[in-house]
Each structure stands twice: as structure tokens, then as C-alpha cells.
Amino acid sequence: MSIEIRVPPLPESVADATLIQWHRQPGEAVKRDENLADLETDKVVLELPAPADGVLSEVLVQAGEVVESEQLLARLEPGTAATEPASPSAEPPTSPSEPRPQSRDEALKGLSPAVRRLVVQHHLDPTAIQGSGKGGRITKADVQRHLEGGRETAPAETAGTAPQAAPSPAPPPSSEATRQVEEEGGERREKMSRVRARIAERLLLSQRETATLTTFNEIDMQAVLTLRSRYREAFEERHEVRLGLMSFFVKACVEALHRYPIVNASIEGDEIVWHDRYDIGIAVSAPQGLVVPVLRDADRLTMAEIEAGIRNFARRAREKSLALEELRGGTFSITNGGVFGSLLSTPILNPPQSAILGMHKIQERPVAVDGEVTIRPVMYVALSYDHRLIDGRDAVQFLVTVKEILEDPARLLLQV
């Protein structure tokens, strides 16, 4: 009896998804938990695992089509998937002295999901990439090295182009059904991904439906940098995670949210929703755009747990493996433009949250300390907030609290 393969249940906030690419075709053998297809929602890319060993007998939805929660996508005939059936047009096996060259599609199937996505994204031929992993397996580092040596892209054909004598490049994968690219006259047009379109929609919504105001301050980072330098090696040795700046900022913001709970609240209709939890969204960069996974109960986390959580988010954002649940329900957000060199900016609110803290680049500047001019590492910080809910006094005092804690980290221990 065949097994039905359906779209996994989607959260209420996600109406549908786009089937980007099938990794197996009808008649091909699959193994349990192998990724059969990629589904892109307006937040993340989901993988569709095989429920059992068997053969994919029927595909009902093609790449590029929009699908809904629980929709039937394909059917699987359960059984042993030891080998894949040979294609009728397959070439006869070669002798041991003449190994059969591996095709691009065959090479793609042997890659891990994360590496496969990177190869597909850049239109690379995996057979041209030298693998450094076990048994010659291609790793993400191998792909990055290959990209640094020159990116392979398939030039788009325009009307009237004469066929060339040289072999044509490998065709783009089926996922490009939703990424149609047109090149003409030195311009390139590419359809927005669902994630990019959703980001654009939410940014416009934020600016249109909130009364956003931003307040600024500067922080002398000398105390934090000294503390970090003094205990970095011991911290990393004990907790096996790097001691960064974000854990200091998360702890400082949580303390400030304790003191000014209105900054942690949100508006719902004509009601104020007060949150007794401290779920902090951390903006991280992903191939499809900026995403904001949430550190749950940040007030209960140690600095090591915060650093490990953020590192995990960053890694899985690059691999497009964040779960939808990890992107929902934050009460306050932090974004760090300083990692890209930003000196000052006004962050945009992440609705329904009412405030977001922007961190920036640390620069040495002359400042007055005890009546004398000295050089200190200084960071500008910005707090954008919804003025419908948060008064300027609360916003300014919140940011001053963050500043005071970071300039004297002992305040975190003493809670003063």
C-alpha cells in the first residue's frame, strides 16, 4: 500500500508554501528521512523527509507550484531502497579501467542538504568541485573555495542568439522555476523569493502602522572589552563557546526590560499586552535575507547559553534550517549592524514588538573622563520604539540603563 506524502502542518501565520525543488523523481529509490523536496514559506525553507524506505512512485505537484498545509504532494511505495533503478537510456557500464563520469544530477544527490542548496544557489557543477571530506565528499568549505576561484553561472539565452560550438553549461535545477532570471541590455531581473518578499512586506507594514521614533546614546565599551579579554580563554575552555559581545547586550537589555516593562509590551487592537517573559529576537544574516530567531526565556540563560544559542542560530540561518517556531513570539529584538561596519543607523521595528535595539561598530574616540581627554572604544546605540505605546522618557531611561550596565558590568551581578 502506497504512503501519501503531504505538506507538513503549517502555522496559522503561514498560509501556504512554494515547492522549490524535488530531489528525487518518480521511479527513484529513497531512504527514510532523506530530503525529498524543499518547500519555501515566507519565513524559512522546509525540508520534506521521506517517511520510509521505498520508491517514489508518483509526484502530483511540480516545482514552482504553491501548496497548502496537508496538501498531497506525492506517493511512496514502501520497501527496501538498496539501489536505484537504472534509467532505460543509461549507458552500458564501463570497464574498471574506464570509470563512468558522474553526471551533475547524480553528483547533486550525493551532497548533504546544506551543501546541495549552496551548489544550486550558485548554479555550480559539483563534478568540478574538489572535495576534501571523507572519501572525497564535498563540504561547504570546498564550495566556498571554489566560489572564490570564480563563480560558474549559466548565461541566459536571448532571442536571435546563434548556437555555439562549445558545449552548453548544465541547465539550472528545477528550483529555478520560481527564480526566473532574464538578462538583456546589461540588466538582470529575478523574481523575489517568498522570504525576501515577506521581509519587504513586513518592513513596509512596520513603517506604515507604527509611530516609530529612535533615540540614540553612546557606550564606553572599555569595561566590557577588558572583562572579555581577561576571561575569554577560561570562558571558552570551560563552556566550549566563544565569549562575544552579544551576551553582554542581551543581559543588559533583559535587566532594562525588568525595570521598564512597557518596552517589552505590545499593542493588540486597542489593548496593551504585557509580557512576563523575555524572549529576545536576535537578527542574523541568512542567504535569503535577514531573519530574527528568538532566544526563549533569555532572563534564565547563562551568558554561555546565550552565546551558544546565537552561534547555533547563525549557523542554521546560513544552512536555511531554522524552524518556523524559532522565528515567532519575540518580545524585543537586537540587531548588530556593527559586524558589517555600520557606524550609526535607525533599526526598523519587528511587529508586533514595540522596540528594537541597534548595535554598531566600536571605534576609538576622544572622550572626557574625570576632566581629562582620553581615547576610549565607543559604540553608538539606537533604540527604535513605537511612540503610540512607549513614551520618550521610558525609551531614553531604558537606553541609559543599558549604557550604565555595560559601562560597569558589575551592575549585572548586583542588579543596581
C-alpha positions as CSV (number, residue, x, y, z in Angstrom):
1,M,0.0,0.0,0.0
2,S,1.5,3.3,-1.0
3,I,2.3,6.0,1.5
4,E,1.0,9.5,0.9
5,I,3.5,12.4,1.2
6,R,1.9,15.6,2.2
7,V,2.9,19.2,3.1
8,P,3.7,19.3,6.8
9,P,1.3,21.3,9.0
10,L,2.0,25.0,8.7
11,P,1.4,27.5,11.5
12,E,-1.7,29.7,11.3
13,S,0.5,32.7,10.4
14,V,1.8,30.9,7.2
15,A,-1.0,30.5,4.6
16,D,0.9,28.5,2.0
17,A,4.4,27.5,0.7
18,T,6.1,27.1,-2.7
19,L,7.6,23.8,-3.8
20,I,11.1,24.9,-4.8
21,Q,12.7,21.6,-5.9
22,W,12.3,17.8,-6.0
23,H,15.4,16.0,-5.1
24,R,14.0,12.6,-6.2
25,Q,12.0,11.8,-9.3
26,P,9.3,9.1,-9.8
27,G,10.9,5.6,-10.0
28,E,13.9,6.5,-7.9
29,A,14.7,4.8,-4.7
30,V,14.7,6.8,-1.4
31,K,15.7,6.2,2.1
32,R,13.9,7.0,5.3
33,D,14.4,10.6,6.4
34,E,16.1,11.5,3.1
35,N,15.1,15.0,2.0
36,L,12.7,14.6,-1.0
37,A,11.9,18.3,-1.7
38,D,12.4,21.8,-0.5
39,L,9.3,23.9,0.5
40,E,9.8,27.7,0.9
41,T,7.4,29.6,3.1
42,D,7.5,33.4,3.7
43,K,9.8,32.8,6.6
44,V,12.0,29.7,6.2
45,V,12.8,26.8,3.8
46,L,11.4,23.5,5.0
47,E,12.7,20.1,4.0
48,L,10.3,17.2,3.2
49,P,11.7,14.0,4.7
50,A,10.9,10.6,3.3
51,P,8.6,8.7,5.8
52,A,10.1,5.3,4.9
53,D,12.5,3.4,2.6
54,G,11.0,2.8,-0.8
55,V,10.5,4.1,-4.3
56,L,8.9,7.4,-5.2
57,S,6.0,6.2,-7.4
58,E,4.2,9.4,-8.2
59,V,4.7,13.2,-8.0
60,L,1.5,15.2,-8.0
61,V,2.9,18.8,-7.7
62,Q,5.7,20.2,-9.8
63,A,8.4,22.7,-8.8
64,G,7.2,26.3,-8.7
65,E,3.7,25.5,-7.6
66,V,2.1,26.9,-4.5
67,V,0.9,24.4,-2.0
68,E,-1.2,24.5,1.2
69,S,-0.9,22.7,4.6
70,E,-1.5,19.0,4.4
71,Q,-1.8,19.0,0.6
72,L,-1.0,15.7,-1.1
73,L,2.4,16.1,-2.9
74,A,3.5,12.5,-3.9
75,R,3.1,8.8,-3.2
76,L,5.8,6.4,-2.0
77,E,5.8,2.6,-2.4
78,P,7.4,1.3,0.8
79,G,10.1,-1.3,0.6
80,T,13.9,-1.7,0.6
81,A,15.7,1.1,-1.2
82,A,19.0,-0.6,-1.6
83,T,19.7,0.5,-5.2
84,E,18.0,2.9,-7.6
85,P,16.5,1.6,-10.8
86,A,18.7,2.2,-13.9
87,S,17.4,4.6,-16.5
88,P,16.3,2.9,-19.7
89,S,18.6,5.2,-21.6
90,A,21.5,4.6,-19.3
91,E,24.8,3.8,-21.0
92,P,26.3,0.4,-20.5
93,P,28.7,0.1,-17.6
94,T,32.3,0.8,-18.4
95,S,35.2,-1.4,-17.5
96,P,37.1,-0.9,-14.2
97,S,39.9,0.8,-16.2
98,E,37.4,3.3,-17.6
99,P,35.3,4.7,-14.7
100,R,31.9,6.2,-15.8
101,P,31.9,10.0,-15.3
102,Q,29.3,11.1,-12.8
103,S,26.6,13.5,-14.1
104,R,25.6,16.7,-12.4
105,D,22.3,15.4,-11.2
106,E,23.9,12.3,-9.8
107,A,26.6,14.4,-8.0
108,L,23.9,16.6,-6.5
109,K,22.1,13.7,-5.0
110,G,25.2,12.7,-3.1
111,L,25.6,16.0,-1.4
112,S,24.3,17.0,2.1
113,P,21.2,19.2,2.0
114,A,23.2,22.3,3.1
115,V,25.9,21.8,0.5
116,R,23.3,21.0,-2.2
117,R,21.4,24.2,-1.5
118,L,24.7,26.2,-1.8
119,V,25.6,24.5,-5.1
120,V,22.1,25.0,-6.5
121,Q,22.0,28.7,-5.4
122,H,25.2,29.5,-7.3
123,H,24.5,27.2,-10.3
124,L,27.6,25.2,-9.8
125,D,28.6,21.9,-11.3
126,P,29.5,19.7,-8.3
127,T,31.6,17.4,-10.5
128,A,34.0,20.3,-11.0
129,I,34.5,20.9,-7.2
130,Q,37.3,19.1,-5.4
131,G,36.1,17.5,-2.2
132,S,38.2,17.5,1.0
133,G,35.8,15.5,3.2
134,K,35.9,11.8,3.9
135,G,36.0,9.7,0.7
136,G,36.3,12.9,-1.3
137,R,32.9,14.2,-0.1
138,I,32.3,17.9,-0.9
139,T,31.9,20.2,2.1
140,K,30.6,23.8,2.4
141,A,34.2,25.0,2.8
142,D,35.1,23.3,-0.6
143,V,32.2,25.1,-2.3
144,Q,33.3,28.5,-0.8
145,R,36.9,27.9,-2.0
146,H,35.5,27.0,-5.4
147,L,33.4,30.2,-5.5
148,E,36.5,32.3,-4.6
149,G,38.2,30.9,-7.7
150,G,35.4,32.0,-10.0
151,R,31.6,31.6,-9.9
152,E,30.0,29.4,-12.6
153,T,26.7,30.8,-13.9
154,A,24.6,29.8,-16.8
155,P,24.2,32.7,-19.2
156,A,20.6,33.4,-20.2
157,E,19.8,32.9,-23.9
158,T,18.3,35.9,-25.7
159,A,16.2,35.8,-28.9
160,G,18.4,35.5,-32.0
161,T,21.4,34.1,-30.3
162,A,23.2,31.6,-32.5
163,P,24.1,28.2,-31.1
164,Q,27.7,28.0,-30.0
165,A,30.1,25.2,-30.9
166,A,31.3,24.9,-27.3
167,P,29.3,22.6,-25.0
168,S,26.5,24.4,-23.3
169,P,26.6,24.7,-19.5
170,A,24.4,22.4,-17.4
171,P,20.8,23.6,-17.2
172,P,19.7,25.2,-13.9
173,P,17.8,23.0,-11.4
174,S,14.1,22.8,-11.2
175,S,14.1,25.2,-8.3
176,E,14.7,28.0,-10.8
177,A,11.1,27.6,-11.8
178,T,10.4,30.1,-9.1
179,R,13.6,32.1,-9.7
180,Q,13.2,33.1,-13.4
181,V,16.1,35.3,-14.5
182,E,16.1,37.4,-17.6
183,E,19.1,39.2,-18.9
184,E,19.0,41.9,-21.6
185,G,20.9,45.1,-22.2
186,G,23.1,44.8,-19.2
187,E,20.2,44.3,-16.8
188,R,19.1,41.2,-14.8
189,R,15.7,40.6,-13.4
190,E,15.0,37.9,-10.8
191,K,11.7,37.2,-9.1
192,M,11.8,37.8,-5.4
193,S,11.9,34.8,-3.2
194,R,8.9,34.4,-0.8
195,V,11.2,35.1,2.2
196,R,12.5,38.3,0.5
197,A,9.0,39.4,-0.4
198,R,7.8,38.8,3.1
199,I,10.7,40.8,4.6
200,A,9.7,43.7,2.3
201,E,6.1,43.4,3.2
202,R,6.8,43.5,7.0
203,L,9.2,46.4,6.7
204,L,6.6,48.5,4.9
205,L,3.9,47.3,7.4
206,S,6.2,48.5,10.3
207,Q,6.7,51.9,8.8
208,R,3.0,52.3,7.8
209,E,1.3,51.1,11.0
210,T,3.7,52.2,13.8
211,A,4.7,55.6,15.1
212,T,8.4,54.9,15.1
213,L,10.8,57.1,16.9
214,T,14.5,56.5,17.6
215,T,16.7,57.6,20.5
216,F,20.5,57.4,20.5
217,N,23.3,57.1,23.0
218,E,26.9,56.1,23.2
219,I,28.6,53.5,25.3
220,D,32.2,53.4,26.5
221,M,33.0,49.7,25.8
222,Q,36.3,49.7,27.7
223,A,35.0,47.8,30.8
224,V,33.3,45.1,28.7
225,L,36.3,44.7,26.4
226,T,38.7,44.4,29.4
227,L,36.5,41.9,31.1
228,R,36.1,39.9,27.9
229,S,39.9,39.9,27.3
230,R,40.7,38.8,30.8
231,Y,38.3,35.8,30.9
232,R,38.0,34.9,27.2
233,E,40.3,31.8,27.3
234,A,38.9,30.5,30.6
235,F,35.4,31.0,29.3
236,E,36.0,29.2,26.1
237,E,37.8,26.4,27.7
238,R,35.0,25.8,30.2
239,H,32.0,26.4,28.0
240,E,33.4,25.5,24.6
241,V,31.9,28.6,23.1
242,R,33.4,32.0,22.2
243,L,32.7,34.9,24.5
244,G,31.2,37.6,22.3
245,L,29.6,41.0,22.9
246,M,26.0,39.9,22.3
247,S,25.6,38.1,25.6
248,F,26.5,41.3,27.5
249,F,23.9,43.2,25.5
250,V,21.3,40.6,25.9
251,K,21.8,40.5,29.7
252,A,21.8,44.3,29.8
253,C,18.6,44.6,27.8
254,V,16.8,41.9,29.9
255,E,17.7,43.9,33.1
256,A,16.5,47.1,31.4
257,L,13.2,45.4,30.4
258,H,12.7,44.3,34.0
259,R,12.8,48.0,35.0
260,Y,10.8,49.3,32.1
261,P,8.3,46.6,31.2
262,I,6.4,48.9,28.8
263,V,9.3,48.4,26.4
264,N,8.6,44.7,26.5
265,A,4.9,45.1,25.8
266,S,3.0,45.3,22.6
267,I,-0.3,46.7,21.1
268,E,-3.1,44.3,20.0
269,G,-6.1,46.2,18.7
270,D,-7.0,48.7,21.4
271,E,-5.3,46.7,24.2
272,I,-1.8,46.7,25.7
273,V,-0.3,43.2,26.0
274,W,2.2,43.0,28.9
275,H,4.7,40.2,28.5
276,D,6.0,38.5,31.6
277,R,8.6,36.6,29.5
278,Y,11.8,37.8,28.0
279,D,12.0,36.3,24.5
280,I,14.8,38.2,22.7
281,G,14.9,38.2,18.9
282,I,18.5,38.2,17.5
283,A,18.8,39.4,13.9
284,V,21.1,37.2,11.9
285,S,22.1,37.2,8.3
286,A,20.9,34.4,6.0
287,P,21.2,33.8,2.3
288,Q,17.6,34.7,1.7
289,G,17.8,37.9,3.9
290,L,17.7,38.9,7.5
291,V,15.9,36.6,9.9
292,V,15.2,37.1,13.6
293,P,15.2,33.8,15.6
294,V,14.2,34.1,19.2
295,L,16.1,33.3,22.4
296,R,13.4,32.0,24.7
297,D,13.4,33.0,28.4
298,A,16.7,34.9,28.0
299,D,16.4,36.0,31.6
300,R,17.0,32.4,32.7
301,L,20.0,31.8,30.4
302,T,23.7,32.0,31.3
303,M,26.0,34.0,29.1
304,A,27.4,30.8,27.8
305,E,23.9,29.5,26.9
306,I,23.2,32.9,25.2
307,E,26.4,32.7,23.1
308,A,25.8,29.1,22.2
309,G,22.2,29.8,21.2
310,I,23.2,32.8,18.9
311,R,26.0,30.8,17.3
312,N,23.5,28.0,16.6
313,F,21.1,30.4,15.1
314,A,23.7,31.9,12.8
315,R,24.9,28.5,11.6
316,R,21.4,27.2,10.8
317,A,20.3,30.5,9.2
318,R,23.2,30.0,6.7
319,E,22.0,26.5,6.2
320,K,18.4,27.6,5.9
321,S,17.4,25.0,8.5
322,L,15.7,27.3,11.1
323,A,12.3,26.1,12.2
324,L,9.2,28.3,11.9
325,E,8.6,28.2,15.7
326,E,12.1,29.7,16.3
327,L,11.1,32.9,14.4
328,R,7.9,33.6,16.2
329,G,6.8,35.1,19.6
330,G,9.7,37.5,20.4
331,T,9.0,40.4,22.8
332,F,12.1,42.5,22.0
333,S,14.8,42.4,19.4
334,I,18.5,43.3,19.0
335,T,20.3,43.8,15.7
336,N,24.1,44.3,15.3
337,G,25.0,46.3,12.2
338,G,28.5,46.8,13.6
339,V,29.5,43.4,12.2
340,F,29.1,44.9,8.7
341,G,30.9,48.1,9.6
342,S,27.8,50.3,10.3
343,L,28.6,53.3,12.4
344,L,25.0,54.5,13.0
345,S,21.5,53.5,11.9
346,T,17.9,53.6,12.9
347,P,16.6,50.0,13.1
348,I,13.1,49.2,12.0
349,L,10.6,47.6,14.4
350,N,9.7,44.0,14.1
351,P,5.9,43.9,14.6
352,P,4.2,43.2,16.9
353,Q,7.2,44.1,19.0
354,S,7.3,47.7,20.2
355,A,11.1,48.2,20.4
356,I,14.4,47.1,18.9
357,L,18.0,47.9,19.9
358,G,20.6,48.6,17.2
359,M,24.3,48.0,18.0
360,H,27.1,49.4,15.8
361,K,30.8,49.4,15.2
362,I,33.2,50.1,18.0
363,Q,35.6,52.9,17.3
364,E,38.2,54.6,19.3
365,R,37.3,58.2,20.0
366,P,38.5,61.1,22.3
367,V,36.2,61.4,25.3
368,A,36.3,63.4,28.5
369,V,36.9,61.2,31.6
370,D,37.3,62.8,35.0
371,G,38.0,66.2,33.4
372,E,40.7,64.8,31.0
373,V,40.5,63.8,27.3
374,T,41.4,60.2,26.7
375,I,40.9,57.7,23.9
376,R,38.2,55.1,24.5
377,P,36.4,52.4,22.4
378,V,32.9,53.8,21.9
379,M,29.8,52.3,20.3
380,Y,26.8,54.3,19.2
381,V,23.5,52.5,20.1
382,A,20.0,53.2,18.9
383,L,16.6,52.3,20.3
384,S,13.7,52.5,17.9
385,Y,10.3,52.3,19.6
386,D,6.6,52.6,18.9
387,H,5.7,56.0,20.3
388,R,2.0,55.0,20.4
389,L,2.9,52.8,23.4
390,I,6.2,53.9,24.7
391,D,6.8,57.5,25.9
392,G,10.1,59.2,25.2
393,R,11.0,59.2,28.9
394,D,10.8,55.4,29.2
395,A,12.7,54.9,26.0
396,V,15.5,57.2,27.0
397,Q,15.8,55.7,30.5
398,F,15.8,52.2,29.1
399,L,18.7,53.1,26.8
400,V,20.5,54.8,29.7
401,T,20.1,51.7,31.8
402,V,21.7,49.6,29.1
403,K,24.5,52.1,28.8
404,E,25.2,52.2,32.6
405,I,25.2,48.4,32.9
406,L,27.6,47.9,30.0
407,E,30.0,50.7,31.2
408,D,30.0,49.0,34.7
409,P,29.2,45.3,34.2
410,A,29.3,44.7,38.0
411,R,25.8,46.1,38.0
412,L,24.6,42.9,36.4
413,L,25.7,40.9,39.4
414,L,24.5,43.4,42.0
415,Q,21.3,44.3,40.0
416,V,21.8,48.0,40.6
